[in-house]
Amino acid sequence: MNALYIETVEAFPDTTITLTNGKKYVVTESVEQVRMFILQFYQSINLLGKYDLEGMNDEE
């Protein structure tokens, strides 16, 4: 799944990913795990800088 097409990630209580085309996928990972995968992907393609992922939680 391409993280660029993810519109929302929600828990209903199952983690549901909605893409920009409206398709929905239920995954076994938690919302936080999906968030971390997305951030890692963005960093791997240099879309985001090299943030300390643990430190980002303090800034929110």
N, C-alpha and C positions, 0 to 999 in steps of 0.2 A: 504494500500500500504506500503510495507516495504521500509523504507528509505535507507537501505543498497543497494538496487538495482537501485536507482536513478542515472542516468548518467549525465543528464543535466536538467536544469529548465530554460526555455526561455519564453519571451513574444512576440507573433506574431500578434496582440496585446494581444490575449488571452494567459493565462499562459499555457504552454505546458510542460509536464514532459515526458522525454524520459528515459526508463529503459535500463538496460544493455542488455536485450534480443531484443532491437529494438522497442518494443511496445511504443506507444505514447498515452498520456492521456491529455485531455484538462480539466482544473479545474477552479473553480470560484475564488479561492484565488489568491492574487497577488504573484509575485515572492518573495517579501520580506516576506510575510506570510508563504509561503512554506519553505523558508530558515529558518525561526524561528522554524517551526515545526520539520524540520530535525535536527537542533541543539538541541532542547529539547529532541528529541528521542535519539540522540547520548549520551546526558548527562544522560538520564534515564537508559541506559545500560552501563554506565561508559566507553564509547568509547572516550569521551572527558572529560577534567577536568571541574571543576565548574567555568567557566568564567562568568564574568558580561556581559550579552548579549548586554547591552547598550554600554559598554566600548569597545567591540570588534570592533565596527564600527570606532572608533578613531584610531585603530591600522592598519587598512587596507590602 
